[in-house]
């Protein structure tokens, strides 16, 4: 597993969650646990994409 893929996936997951909240005109950090979940899913996605 590459550290770069993990970081890129985590940033992608966070940006998707922030963009989702922005489109719905909510506070960007409305539910912080959703951001943690999105970062984790993004990191897994980034690592699976490399494999």
N, CA, C and O atoms as a GROMACS GRO file, in nm:
protein
  204
    1UNK      N    1   0.084  -0.118   0.000
    1UNK     CA    2   0.000   0.000   0.000
    1UNK      C    3   0.088   0.124   0.000
    1UNK      O    4   0.186   0.134   0.074
    2UNK      N    5   0.053   0.215  -0.081
    2UNK     CA    6   0.131   0.336  -0.095
    2UNK      C    7   0.072   0.448  -0.009
    2UNK      O    8  -0.049   0.463   0.002
    3UNK      N    9   0.160   0.523   0.052
    3UNK     CA   10   0.115   0.636   0.134
    3UNK      C   11   0.049   0.742   0.047
    3UNK      O   12  -0.047   0.806   0.088
    4UNK      N   13   0.103   0.759  -0.073
    4UNK     CA   14   0.046   0.858  -0.164
    4UNK      C   15  -0.097   0.826  -0.203
    4UNK      O   16  -0.182   0.915  -0.208
    5UNK      N   17  -0.125   0.698  -0.229
    5UNK     CA   18  -0.261   0.658  -0.266
    5UNK      C   19  -0.356   0.677  -0.149
    5UNK      O   20  -0.472   0.716  -0.168
    6UNK      N   21  -0.309   0.652  -0.028
    6UNK     CA   22  -0.392   0.671   0.091
    6UNK      C   23  -0.425   0.818   0.110
    6UNK      O   24  -0.540   0.853   0.138
    7UNK      N   25  -0.326   0.904   0.095
    7UNK     CA   26  -0.348   1.048   0.113
    7UNK      C   27  -0.440   1.103   0.005
    7UNK      O   28  -0.531   1.180   0.034
    8UNK      N   29  -0.417   1.064  -0.120
    8UNK     CA   30  -0.502   1.112  -0.229
    8UNK      C   31  -0.646   1.065  -0.210
    8UNK      O   32  -0.739   1.142  -0.232
    9UNK      N   33  -0.664   0.941  -0.171
    9UNK     CA   34  -0.798   0.889  -0.147
    9UNK      C   35  -0.866   0.960  -0.031
    9UNK      O   36  -0.986   0.990  -0.038
   10UNK      N   37  -0.791   0.987   0.075
   10UNK     CA   38  -0.848   1.057   0.190
   10UNK      C   39  -0.889   1.199   0.153
   10UNK      O   40  -0.996   1.245   0.194
   11UNK      N   41  -0.807   1.268   0.077
   11UNK     CA   42  -0.841   1.404   0.033
   11UNK      C   43  -0.962   1.400  -0.059
   11UNK      O   44  -1.048   1.488  -0.052
   12UNK      N   45  -0.969   1.299  -0.146
   12UNK     CA   46  -1.084   1.285  -0.235
   12UNK      C   47  -1.212   1.263  -0.154
   12UNK      O   48  -1.315   1.324  -0.183
   13UNK      N   49  -1.207   1.176  -0.054
   13UNK     CA   50  -1.324   1.151   0.029
   13UNK      C   51  -1.369   1.275   0.105
   13UNK      O   52  -1.488   1.303   0.114
   14UNK      N   53  -1.273   1.349   0.159
   14UNK     CA   54  -1.307   1.472   0.231
   14UNK      C   55  -1.366   1.576   0.138
   14UNK      O   56  -1.464   1.643   0.172
   15UNK      N   57  -1.309   1.588   0.020
   15UNK     CA   58  -1.360   1.690  -0.074
   15UNK      C   59  -1.500   1.654  -0.123
   15UNK      O   60  -1.581   1.744  -0.147
   16UNK      N   61  -1.529   1.527  -0.140
   16UNK     CA   62  -1.664   1.487  -0.181
   16UNK      C   63  -1.765   1.524  -0.073
   16UNK      O   64  -1.873   1.573  -0.104
   17UNK      N   65  -1.731   1.500   0.053
   17UNK     CA   66  -1.822   1.533   0.162
   17UNK      C   67  -1.842   1.683   0.176
   17UNK      O   68  -1.954   1.730   0.197
   18UNK      N   69  -1.735   1.759   0.164
   18UNK     CA   70  -1.746   1.905   0.172
   18UNK      C   71  -1.828   1.959   0.055
   18UNK      O   72  -1.910   2.049   0.073
   19UNK      N   73  -1.807   1.905  -0.063
   19UNK     CA   74  -1.882   1.949  -0.180
   19UNK      C   75  -2.030   1.915  -0.166
   19UNK      O   76  -2.117   1.993  -0.206
   20UNK      N   77  -2.059   1.799  -0.111
   20UNK     CA   78  -2.197   1.759  -0.089
   20UNK      C   79  -2.267   1.857   0.006
   20UNK      O   80  -2.381   1.897  -0.019
   21UNK      N   81  -2.200   1.894   0.113
   21UNK     CA   82  -2.259   1.990   0.207
   21UNK      C   83  -2.274   2.128   0.144
   21UNK      O   84  -2.371   2.198   0.171
   22UNK      N   85  -2.178   2.167   0.061
   22UNK     CA   86  -2.186   2.298  -0.004
   22UNK      C   87  -2.302   2.303  -0.102
   22UNK      O   88  -2.372   2.404  -0.111
   23UNK      N   89  -2.324   2.195  -0.177
   23UNK     CA   90  -2.435   2.193  -0.272
   23UNK      C   91  -2.570   2.200  -0.203
   23UNK      O   92  -2.664   2.260  -0.254
   24UNK      N   93  -2.578   2.139  -0.085
   24UNK     CA   94  -2.704   2.142  -0.010
   24UNK      C   95  -2.716   2.267   0.077
   24UNK      O   96  -2.813   2.283   0.151
   25UNK      N   97  -2.615   2.356   0.068
   25UNK     CA   98  -2.611   2.482   0.143
   25UNK      C   99  -2.622   2.460   0.293
   25UNK      O  100  -2.696   2.530   0.363
   26UNK      N  101  -2.547   2.360   0.341
   26UNK     CA  102  -2.537   2.332   0.484
   26UNK      C  103  -2.401   2.381   0.533
   26UNK      O  104  -2.316   2.420   0.454
   27UNK      N  105  -2.383   2.379   0.663
   27UNK     CA  106  -2.251   2.408   0.717
   27UNK      C  107  -2.154   2.303   0.663
   27UNK      O  108  -2.188   2.185   0.655
   28UNK      N  109  -2.032   2.346   0.627
   28UNK     CA  110  -1.939   2.252   0.566
   28UNK      C  111  -1.900   2.139   0.661
   28UNK      O  112  -1.885   2.024   0.618
   29UNK      N  113  -1.883   2.170   0.789
   29UNK     CA  114  -1.846   2.066   0.886
   29UNK      C  115  -1.965   2.032   0.975
   29UNK      O  116  -1.954   2.030   1.097
   30UNK      N  117  -2.079   2.006   0.913
   30UNK     CA  118  -2.205   1.985   0.985
   30UNK      C  119  -2.198   1.864   1.078
   30UNK      O  120  -2.225   1.877   1.197
   31UNK      N  121  -2.164   1.750   1.027
   31UNK     CA  122  -2.147   1.628   1.106
   31UNK      C  123  -2.004   1.579   1.088
   31UNK      O  124  -1.974   1.514   0.988
   32UNK      N  125  -1.916   1.608   1.184
   32UNK     CA  126  -1.775   1.570   1.167
   32UNK      C  127  -1.752   1.420   1.150
   32UNK      O  128  -1.655   1.380   1.085
   33UNK      N  129  -1.838   1.337   1.207
   33UNK     CA  130  -1.817   1.193   1.193
   33UNK      C  131  -1.838   1.150   1.048
   33UNK      O  132  -1.778   1.051   1.005
   34UNK      N  133  -1.920   1.221   0.972
   34UNK     CA  134  -1.937   1.188   0.830
   34UNK      C  135  -1.809   1.216   0.753
   34UNK      O  136  -1.777   1.145   0.657
   35UNK      N  137  -1.736   1.318   0.793
   35UNK     CA  138  -1.610   1.350   0.726
   35UNK      C  139  -1.505   1.243   0.756
   35UNK      O  140  -1.429   1.204   0.668
   36UNK      N  141  -1.502   1.196   0.879
   36UNK     CA  142  -1.409   1.089   0.915
   36UNK      C  143  -1.442   0.963   0.836
   36UNK      O  144  -1.351   0.896   0.786
   37UNK      N  145  -1.569   0.932   0.824
   37UNK     CA  146  -1.611   0.815   0.746
   37UNK      C  147  -1.575   0.831   0.599
   37UNK      O  148  -1.527   0.736   0.537
   38UNK      N  149  -1.596   0.950   0.543
   38UNK     CA  150  -1.562   0.975   0.403
   38UNK      C  151  -1.411   0.966   0.379
   38UNK      O  152  -1.368   0.915   0.276
   39UNK      N  153  -1.332   1.014   0.474
   39UNK     CA  154  -1.186   1.005   0.462
   39UNK      C  155  -1.144   0.858   0.463
   39UNK      O  156  -1.059   0.818   0.383
   40UNK      N  157  -1.202   0.778   0.552
   40UNK     CA  158  -1.168   0.636   0.558
   40UNK      C  159  -1.207   0.562   0.431
   40UNK      O  160  -1.129   0.482   0.380
   41UNK      N  161  -1.326   0.588   0.381
   41UNK     CA  162  -1.370   0.522   0.258
   41UNK      C  163  -1.284   0.567   0.140
   41UNK      O  164  -1.250   0.486   0.054
   42UNK      N  165  -1.249   0.695   0.136
   42UNK     CA  166  -1.163   0.745   0.029
   42UNK      C  167  -1.025   0.684   0.034
   42UNK      O  168  -0.967   0.653  -0.071
   43UNK      N  169  -0.970   0.664   0.153
   43UNK     CA  170  -0.838   0.602   0.166
   43UNK      C  171  -0.841   0.457   0.118
   43UNK      O  172  -0.749   0.412   0.050
   44UNK      N  173  -0.946   0.385   0.153
   44UNK     CA  174  -0.960   0.246   0.106
   44UNK      C  175  -0.975   0.244  -0.046
   44UNK      O  176  -0.914   0.161  -0.113
   45UNK      N  177  -1.056   0.337  -0.100
   45UNK     CA  178  -1.074   0.344  -0.245
   45UNK      C  179  -0.942   0.373  -0.316
   45UNK      O  180  -0.912   0.312  -0.418
   46UNK      N  181  -0.863   0.466  -0.262
   46UNK     CA  182  -0.734   0.498  -0.322
   46UNK      C  183  -0.639   0.379  -0.324
   46UNK      O  184  -0.568   0.357  -0.422
   47UNK      N  185  -0.638   0.302  -0.216
   47UNK     CA  186  -0.552   0.184  -0.210
   47UNK      C  187  -0.602   0.074  -0.304
   47UNK      O  188  -0.521   0.006  -0.367
   48UNK      N  189  -0.732   0.057  -0.315
   48UNK     CA  190  -0.786  -0.044  -0.406
   48UNK      C  191  -0.762  -0.005  -0.551
   48UNK      O  192  -0.745  -0.092  -0.636
   49UNK      N  193  -0.761   0.123  -0.580
   49UNK     CA  194  -0.738   0.170  -0.716
   49UNK      C  195  -0.595   0.140  -0.760
   49UNK      O  196  -0.572   0.113  -0.878
   50UNK      N  197  -0.501   0.144  -0.668
   50UNK     CA  198  -0.361   0.115  -0.700
   50UNK      C  199  -0.342  -0.034  -0.727
   50UNK      O  200  -0.262  -0.072  -0.813
   51UNK      N  201  -0.414  -0.118  -0.655
   51UNK     CA  202  -0.397  -0.263  -0.670
   51UNK      C  203  -0.439  -0.311  -0.802
   51UNK      O  204  -0.431  -0.430  -0.830
   0.00000   0.00000   0.00000
